[in-house]
Amino acid sequence: MANVLPPDDPGPQSLGQQIQNAFPLTKVVKALNTVDCEVMVNPQLVPVSHTIFLSGNDAGAKQTVRDLLESFGWSDIIDLGDIASARATESYLPLWLALWRTFGTAAFNIKVARQG
């Protein structure tokens, strides 16, 4: 069976960016990879406001994903920019795994606190 886990270091491009490059006519939007699958579709499992991110090149596709996120109950959505910014959220995995081990549950997320 092939290794289904991403490499530790996918290189200078995000996996989302690599998919976009391989399929240039496809509207790739990266989101939801910073939370567990149950929190993805039910952000209320974490009882305080918390943040989700999205990245992509196409404004219309990002709006469609934003609408989907809002339908799940997400309200703190940060658009990080084009698909290259997905590299940042992909790099979050080691911290997420450490938090999961520490808490003993995947029902958590982070909140970006910002001025204004």
Secondary structure, 3 states (H helix, E strand, C coil): CCCCCCCCCCCCCCHHHHHHHHCCCCCCEEECCCCCHHHHHCHHHCCCCCEEEEEECCHHHHHHHHHHHHHHCCCEEEEEECHHHHHHHHCCHHHHHHHHHHHCCCCCCCCCCCCC
